[in-house]
Amino acid sequence: MTGKTALVAHAQRSIARGSLSFSLASRLFDRETRERAWLLYAWCRACDDITDAQQAGHGMRVVDDARERLATVRRLTDAALSGEKTGQSAFDALSMVVRETAMPDRYPRELVAGMALDSTGFRPQTEGDLMLYCWHVAGVVGVMMALIMGVSPDDRATLLRACDLGISFQLNNIARDIVEDSQNGRCYLPATWLADCGLDVVTFSDTLHRDRLAQIAARLVDLAETYEESALYGTPALPHRSAAAVIAAAGIYGAIGRKVRRLGPHAWDARVRTSTFEKLWWAVKAQAISFARFRRWRNPPPRTHLWTPPAL
């Protein structure tokens, strides 16, 4: 296989192991966009796996060498952004994506900055802290994906909508994984929100407090829906197939959050997922919705009520 073919094959295996939802949604892209999305995913996945001692996003555990792991990610990412061959497929994949799309280096570095927060035991005190974290670990991924789909780096309005989609995904993830994160020494719930419900981190694994925890999860999902709705106003700027992929991903991830909210105190009895049928249904439905996106989302309301990242 040629260099690019081998990197794409590695990236395809990475997304198939790490996220069935993203893998399915990516099939809606045209071939070039799909392959670049896989390449970007492979780098994101590798960075996450290195820092959290995971395998394909599974088996996160507390590590005692977090700074060393972060240093490895930074070193390899910097090399990739400089155009050097790293010998690591996922980082060489990033180099290829950046080169082919003229992606500004600052965006991959924003993601690494989010991993640095985790390595230092970050815990948000306010909702603003939470939103900044969501930008670093997911909103900026939405921006990079928009660039892969052909959005201009100068199209700030569309990039903000792409950021909103990433933020909505992360808020749903946090709601789903509250208890699991707590068991691994992490908490992404603002201290002010916890105080409002009379909770602290050590009570998360205690089922006696799940009613109050469910209130916070519902608040996260409500916020996620606000950002999801905003994100869809960016789809008229995308080609049909890219818009369909975005709509499908929004539907699939939104469904996870809505299940968490619906289950209430039982949301953490088992990991909340969307079924294969639900994923396929959204893949089909999104293509139809995409044809009507100009009518549905061509007149976006202002984003004055939403958090805006300082880097955009």
C-alpha positions, 0 to 999 in steps of 0.5 A: 500500500502507498503511504496515504492508503496505509494511513487511511486503512489504519484510520478506518480501523481506528474509527471502527473500533473506537466509535460506531456512531462516528464511523456510520455517520462518516459513511455519508461523506464523499470519499475524500472528506470521509478519508480525511475525517477518519485520519483526523479521528485516528489522531484524536483517538490516539491522543486520548488513548495515550493520555488516559491509558486506554485502548480504542477509547475503552478501559480508562484508568487513573495513571500516575505518569499523566505529565509524561503521557501528555509530553509524548502527545505534545512532542508527536503532535508538534512533529506532525504539525512541522511536517516530520515523519513520526513513525506513528500512523495516527500522528502522520495522519494528522500531518497529512490532514493539515497539509491537505486542508491548510488547517491552522496549527492552532486548532490541533494545539487547542485539543492538546490543551484540553488534554493538559487540563485533564492531566492536571486534575481539572474540575470546573468551578463555573458553567463558563469553566465547563464550556471552555473545557468542552471547547478544548476537547470537542468544540475545536474538533467540530471546527477541524471537521468543518475545515475538512468539509471545505469550510473556509478558515475565514468563515467564522459564522459557520465555524462557530456553528461547528463548534456548537455541535462539538460542544453538544456532543461533549455535554451529552458525553459528560451526562452519560459518563458522570459516574464512570468519570467519578470512579476514575477521579474526574468530575466535569460538573461545575462546583456551582451546579453541585452546590445547588443540589447539595452534592459533592464528587464523593457522593456520585457512586452512592445510589441514594443521591441519584435523584439529585444527580439526575437533575444535573444530568438533565441540565447538561442535556438541556444545554446540549440541546441548545447547542445542537439546535444552533449547530444545525444552522450551519448545515446550509454552508455544507455540501449535501453529503456533509450536511447529512453526516452532520445531521445524522451525528447530531441525531445519534448523539442527541439521542444518547443525551435524551435517553439519559434525561428520560432514565433519570436516576437509572441513567447509570445502571448501565451505559446508555447507547443508541442501538444499531437500528437507531443509528441506521435510522438516523443515517437514512433520515438525515439524508432526507432532512439535508435536502430541506436544510436551506428551508429549515436553517437558512435564517440563523438566529444570532448566537448572542445567548451562547458561549463563544470560545476566545480562540474563534 
